[in-house]
Amino acid sequence: MLEIKGLVKRYGETLALDHLDLEVKEGEIFGLLGPNGSGKTTTIGCILALLKYDRGEIRLFGKEMSPTAYDSKRQIGVVFQDVAVFDRLSVFENIDYFCGLYVPDRAERRPLVEEALSSTGLNEYRKKRPKQLSGGLLRRLNIACGIVHKPKLIILDEPTVAVDPQSRNRILEDIKALNKAGSTIIYTSHYMEEVEQICTRIAIIDHGRQVACGTSQELKEMIRTGESVTVEGVVLTQAQIDEIRRMPQIYDLSYENEELKLKYENSTGHLLPLLHYLEQEGIAFANVFSEQPTLNDVFLEITGKELRD
Protein backbone atom coordinates (compact mmCIF):
# COMPACT_ATOMS: atom_id res chain seq x y z
CA MET A 1 0.00 0.00 0.00
CA LEU A 2 2.83 2.42 0.87
CA GLU A 3 6.39 2.18 -0.40
CA ILE A 4 9.14 4.67 0.43
CA LYS A 5 12.53 4.32 -1.24
CA GLY A 6 15.69 6.31 -0.54
CA LEU A 7 13.87 9.30 0.94
CA VAL A 8 16.13 12.27 1.71
CA LYS A 9 14.91 15.46 3.39
CA ARG A 10 17.08 18.34 4.57
CA TYR A 11 16.28 21.41 6.62
CA GLY A 12 19.23 23.61 5.74
CA GLU A 13 22.30 21.77 7.04
CA THR A 14 20.20 19.32 9.06
CA LEU A 15 19.61 15.90 7.48
CA ALA A 16 16.15 14.89 8.73
CA LEU A 17 15.67 11.82 6.52
CA ASP A 18 18.72 9.90 5.38
CA HIS A 19 17.77 7.58 2.47
CA LEU A 20 14.80 6.21 4.39
CA ASP A 21 13.22 2.97 3.15
CA LEU A 22 9.81 1.92 4.44
CA GLU A 23 7.04 -0.42 3.33
CA VAL A 24 3.53 -0.71 4.75
CA LYS A 25 1.39 -3.61 3.57
CA GLU A 26 -2.35 -3.49 3.07
CA GLY A 27 -4.29 -4.55 6.18
CA GLU A 28 -1.51 -3.84 8.67
CA ILE A 29 -1.48 -1.82 11.85
CA PHE A 30 2.03 -0.55 11.29
CA GLY A 31 3.93 0.97 14.19
CA LEU A 32 6.27 3.83 13.26
CA LEU A 33 8.53 4.43 16.23
CA GLY A 34 11.60 6.44 17.00
CA PRO A 35 13.17 8.79 19.55
CA ASN A 36 12.36 12.48 19.44
CA GLY A 37 14.02 14.02 16.40
CA SER A 38 14.31 10.68 14.59
CA GLY A 39 12.28 11.82 11.58
CA LYS A 40 8.79 10.41 12.28
CA THR A 41 6.92 13.70 11.83
CA THR A 42 8.94 14.59 8.74
CA THR A 43 8.18 11.16 7.27
CA ILE A 44 4.44 11.66 7.79
CA GLY A 45 4.63 15.14 6.24
CA CYS A 46 6.33 13.70 3.17
CA ILE A 47 3.83 10.83 2.87
CA LEU A 48 1.00 13.38 2.87
CA ALA A 49 2.87 15.54 0.33
CA LEU A 50 2.83 18.41 2.81
CA LEU A 51 6.63 18.61 2.64
CA LYS A 52 8.93 18.62 -0.35
CA TYR A 53 11.82 16.19 -0.13
CA ASP A 54 15.22 16.31 -1.79
CA ARG A 55 15.45 12.81 -3.16
CA GLY A 56 13.66 9.48 -3.19
CA GLU A 57 10.27 8.05 -4.09
CA ILE A 58 6.93 7.65 -2.32
CA ARG A 59 4.29 5.40 -3.86
CA LEU A 60 0.84 5.15 -2.28
CA PHE A 61 -1.91 2.83 -3.54
CA GLY A 62 0.44 1.93 -6.40
CA LYS A 63 0.81 5.55 -7.57
CA GLU A 64 3.47 8.19 -7.07
CA MET A 65 2.46 10.56 -4.27
CA SER A 66 2.51 14.29 -5.04
CA PRO A 67 0.82 17.50 -3.84
CA THR A 68 -1.75 17.15 -6.65
CA ALA A 69 -2.50 13.43 -6.13
CA TYR A 70 -6.01 14.26 -4.95
CA ASP A 71 -7.45 10.81 -5.68
CA SER A 72 -4.92 9.29 -3.29
CA LYS A 73 -5.36 12.01 -0.68
CA ARG A 74 -9.12 11.37 -0.53
CA GLN A 75 -8.35 7.85 0.64
CA ILE A 76 -6.22 9.00 3.60
CA GLY A 77 -7.40 9.89 7.09
CA VAL A 78 -5.06 11.76 9.43
CA VAL A 79 -5.31 12.21 13.19
CA PHE A 80 -2.49 14.39 14.49
CA GLN A 81 -1.30 14.57 18.10
CA ASP A 82 -2.71 18.09 18.55
CA VAL A 83 -6.50 18.05 18.61
CA ALA A 84 -7.84 19.97 15.60
CA VAL A 85 -11.58 20.66 15.88
CA PHE A 86 -13.76 23.76 15.90
CA ASP A 87 -14.77 24.99 19.37
CA ARG A 88 -17.91 26.70 18.11
CA LEU A 89 -19.29 23.60 16.40
CA SER A 90 -20.99 20.70 18.16
CA VAL A 91 -19.59 17.18 18.07
CA PHE A 92 -21.99 16.29 15.24
CA GLU A 93 -21.23 19.49 13.32
CA ASN A 94 -17.46 18.95 13.60
CA ILE A 95 -17.66 15.42 12.23
CA ASP A 96 -20.07 16.52 9.49
CA TYR A 97 -17.77 19.39 8.51
CA PHE A 98 -14.69 17.18 8.11
CA CYS A 99 -16.72 14.56 6.26
CA GLY A 100 -17.89 17.32 3.91
CA LEU A 101 -14.31 17.91 2.79
CA TYR A 102 -14.47 14.50 1.11
CA VAL A 103 -18.21 13.90 0.63
CA PRO A 104 -19.99 17.08 -0.53
CA ASP A 105 -23.46 15.53 -0.75
CA ARG A 106 -25.22 15.99 2.61
CA ALA A 107 -27.55 13.00 2.18
CA GLU A 108 -24.60 10.76 1.32
CA ARG A 109 -22.49 11.82 4.28
CA ARG A 110 -25.24 11.69 6.95
CA PRO A 111 -24.98 7.89 7.45
CA LEU A 112 -21.17 8.20 7.53
CA VAL A 113 -21.38 10.80 10.31
CA GLU A 114 -23.84 8.65 12.27
CA GLU A 115 -21.57 5.64 11.93
CA ALA A 116 -18.54 7.64 13.12
CA LEU A 117 -20.51 8.89 16.14
CA SER A 118 -21.54 5.36 17.02
CA SER A 119 -18.18 3.66 16.44
CA THR A 120 -16.30 6.18 18.61
CA GLY A 121 -18.92 6.16 21.39
CA LEU A 122 -19.87 9.81 20.91
CA ASN A 123 -23.55 9.44 20.08
CA GLU A 124 -24.80 10.76 23.42
CA TYR A 125 -22.43 13.76 23.15
CA ARG A 126 -23.47 14.76 19.63
CA LYS A 127 -24.84 18.17 20.71
CA LYS A 128 -21.95 19.01 23.03
CA ARG A 129 -19.24 21.51 22.16
CA PRO A 130 -15.57 20.41 22.35
CA LYS A 131 -14.93 22.48 25.48
CA GLN A 132 -17.63 20.45 27.28
CA LEU A 133 -15.81 17.15 26.62
CA SER A 134 -13.23 15.36 28.74
CA GLY A 135 -9.74 14.81 27.36
CA GLY A 136 -10.56 11.25 26.33
CA LEU A 137 -13.79 12.23 24.57
CA LEU A 138 -11.99 15.06 22.80
CA ARG A 139 -9.42 12.60 21.50
CA ARG A 140 -12.22 10.35 20.25
CA LEU A 141 -13.81 13.32 18.48
CA ASN A 142 -10.47 14.05 16.84
CA ILE A 143 -10.34 10.45 15.61
CA ALA A 144 -13.96 10.52 14.39
CA CYS A 145 -13.22 13.62 12.29
CA GLY A 146 -10.23 11.89 10.71
CA ILE A 147 -11.90 8.58 9.83
CA VAL A 148 -15.50 9.56 9.05
CA HIS A 149 -14.98 9.33 5.27
CA LYS A 150 -13.83 5.69 5.58
CA PRO A 151 -10.26 6.11 4.32
CA LYS A 152 -8.18 3.17 3.12
CA LEU A 153 -5.12 4.47 5.01
CA ILE A 154 -5.34 6.07 8.47
CA ILE A 155 -2.35 7.83 10.03
CA LEU A 156 -2.62 8.14 13.81
CA ASP A 157 0.04 10.30 15.45
CA GLU A 158 0.04 9.87 19.26
CA PRO A 159 -3.77 9.51 19.51
CA THR A 160 -3.78 8.58 23.22
CA VAL A 161 -1.60 11.34 24.66
CA ALA A 162 -2.81 12.62 28.05
CA VAL A 163 -5.96 10.50 28.32
CA ASP A 164 -7.11 8.29 31.20
CA PRO A 165 -6.63 4.49 31.02
CA GLN A 166 -10.31 3.80 30.29
CA SER A 167 -10.38 6.24 27.36
CA ARG A 168 -7.05 4.89 26.10
CA ASN A 169 -8.43 1.36 26.09
CA ARG A 170 -11.53 2.51 24.19
CA ILE A 171 -9.40 4.30 21.60
CA LEU A 172 -7.24 1.21 21.08
CA GLU A 173 -10.34 -0.95 20.65
CA ASP A 174 -11.66 1.59 18.11
CA ILE A 175 -8.38 1.39 16.18
CA LYS A 176 -8.52 -2.40 16.04
CA ALA A 177 -12.14 -2.19 14.84
CA LEU A 178 -11.15 0.25 12.08
CA ASN A 179 -8.43 -2.14 10.97
CA LYS A 180 -10.82 -5.10 11.03
CA ALA A 181 -13.25 -3.07 8.89
CA GLY A 182 -10.59 -2.72 6.19
CA SER A 183 -8.40 0.28 6.97
CA THR A 184 -4.62 0.03 6.95
CA ILE A 185 -3.18 2.03 9.86
CA ILE A 186 0.13 3.76 10.52
CA TYR A 187 0.45 4.28 14.25
CA THR A 188 2.96 6.34 16.23
CA SER A 189 3.13 6.31 20.02
CA HIS A 190 5.48 6.71 22.96
CA TYR A 191 3.55 4.04 24.88
CA MET A 192 5.30 0.77 24.21
CA GLU A 193 2.55 -1.39 25.69
CA GLU A 194 0.09 0.08 23.18
CA VAL A 195 2.36 -0.73 20.28
CA GLU A 196 2.77 -4.33 21.41
CA GLN A 197 -0.98 -4.63 21.93
CA ILE A 198 -2.20 -3.51 18.52
CA CYS A 199 0.61 -3.35 15.93
CA THR A 200 1.15 -6.24 13.55
CA ARG A 201 4.57 -4.93 12.46
CA ILE A 202 6.84 -2.19 13.78
CA ALA A 203 9.59 -0.06 12.24
CA ILE A 204 12.12 1.81 14.33
CA ILE A 205 13.73 4.84 12.75
CA ASP A 206 16.62 6.84 14.12
CA HIS A 207 18.59 9.70 12.57
CA GLY A 208 16.24 9.55 9.59
CA ARG A 209 16.93 5.90 8.76
CA GLN A 210 15.15 2.64 9.37
CA VAL A 211 17.26 0.72 11.87
CA ALA A 212 14.94 -2.25 12.51
CA CYS A 213 11.62 -3.63 11.30
CA GLY A 214 9.52 -6.67 12.16
CA THR A 215 6.94 -8.03 14.53
CA SER A 216 7.33 -7.31 18.24
CA GLN A 217 8.84 -10.76 18.77
CA GLU A 218 11.18 -10.42 15.80
CA LEU A 219 12.49 -7.10 17.14
CA LYS A 220 13.13 -8.62 20.55
CA GLU A 221 15.10 -11.43 18.94
CA MET A 222 17.41 -8.86 17.32
CA ILE A 223 18.83 -7.65 20.62
CA ARG A 224 21.27 -9.16 23.06
CA THR A 225 19.02 -9.05 26.12
CA GLY A 226 17.09 -12.27 26.63
CA GLU A 227 16.10 -12.10 30.28
CA SER A 228 16.44 -9.48 33.00
CA VAL A 229 16.50 -10.42 36.68
CA THR A 230 16.20 -8.00 39.61
CA VAL A 231 16.83 -9.00 43.22
CA GLU A 232 15.77 -6.47 45.87
CA GLY A 233 16.87 -6.20 49.48
CA VAL A 234 19.99 -8.32 49.03
CA VAL A 235 23.31 -7.66 50.80
CA LEU A 236 26.34 -8.89 48.84
CA THR A 237 30.08 -8.80 49.31
CA GLN A 238 32.35 -7.87 46.43
CA ALA A 239 33.49 -11.51 46.20
CA GLN A 240 29.89 -12.68 45.85
CA ILE A 241 29.19 -10.03 43.19
CA ASP A 242 32.23 -11.19 41.24
CA GLU A 243 31.11 -14.82 41.50
CA ILE A 244 27.62 -13.98 40.24
CA ARG A 245 29.16 -11.98 37.39
CA ARG A 246 30.98 -15.12 36.22
CA MET A 247 27.73 -17.11 35.89
CA PRO A 248 26.95 -18.24 32.31
CA GLN A 249 25.45 -15.74 29.84
CA ILE A 250 25.38 -12.73 32.16
CA TYR A 251 26.60 -9.75 30.15
CA ASP A 252 25.57 -6.89 32.43
CA LEU A 253 25.44 -6.59 36.22
CA SER A 254 24.73 -3.65 38.47
CA TYR A 255 24.49 -3.56 42.26
CA GLU A 256 23.37 -0.47 44.15
CA ASN A 257 21.35 0.23 47.31
CA GLU A 258 20.94 -3.51 47.99
CA GLU A 259 19.44 -4.07 44.54
CA LEU A 260 21.04 -6.51 42.09
CA LYS A 261 20.20 -6.21 38.40
CA LEU A 262 21.30 -8.81 35.87
CA LYS A 263 20.93 -9.05 32.10
CA TYR A 264 21.33 -12.36 30.32
CA GLU A 265 21.98 -13.02 26.65
CA ASN A 266 19.11 -14.27 24.43
CA SER A 267 17.81 -17.04 26.67
CA THR A 268 15.61 -17.83 29.65
CA GLY A 269 15.67 -20.10 32.68
CA HIS A 270 18.39 -18.31 34.67
CA LEU A 271 16.36 -17.51 37.74
CA LEU A 272 16.57 -20.96 39.35
CA PRO A 273 20.40 -21.22 39.17
CA LEU A 274 20.69 -17.73 40.69
CA LEU A 275 18.27 -18.59 43.52
CA HIS A 276 20.17 -21.84 44.12
CA TYR A 277 23.41 -19.87 44.48
CA LEU A 278 21.85 -17.40 46.92
CA GLU A 279 20.45 -20.28 48.98
CA GLN A 280 23.80 -22.09 49.09
CA GLU A 281 25.51 -18.93 50.26
CA GLY A 282 22.80 -18.23 52.85
CA ILE A 283 22.04 -14.86 51.27
CA ALA A 284 18.63 -13.44 52.15
CA PHE A 285 16.64 -11.13 49.87
CA ALA A 286 13.27 -9.36 49.86
CA ASN A 287 11.93 -9.74 46.30
CA VAL A 288 13.02 -11.19 42.99
CA PHE A 289 11.67 -10.46 39.52
CA SER A 290 12.34 -12.00 36.12
CA GLU A 291 11.32 -10.19 32.93
CA GLN A 292 11.51 -10.98 29.24
CA PRO A 293 12.76 -8.22 26.91
CA THR A 294 10.34 -5.39 26.11
CA LEU A 295 10.12 -2.98 23.20
CA ASN A 296 11.73 -0.40 25.44
CA ASP A 297 14.71 -2.76 25.81
CA VAL A 298 14.81 -2.97 22.01
CA PHE A 299 14.89 0.83 21.85
CA LEU A 300 17.63 1.20 24.41
CA GLU A 301 19.83 -1.35 22.69
CA ILE A 302 19.20 -0.37 19.06
CA THR A 303 19.08 3.42 19.40
CA GLY A 304 20.79 3.98 22.73
CA LYS A 305 17.89 6.23 23.75
CA GLU A 306 14.85 5.90 25.99
CA LEU A 307 11.58 6.49 24.13
CA ARG A 308 9.93 9.38 25.94
CA ASP A 309 7.36 12.10 25.30
Summary of the structure (lengths in Angstrom):
residues: 309
radius of gyration: 23.8
end to end distance: 29.0
largest distance: 79.1
contacts: 972
relative contact order: 0.14
helix: 36%
strand: 28%
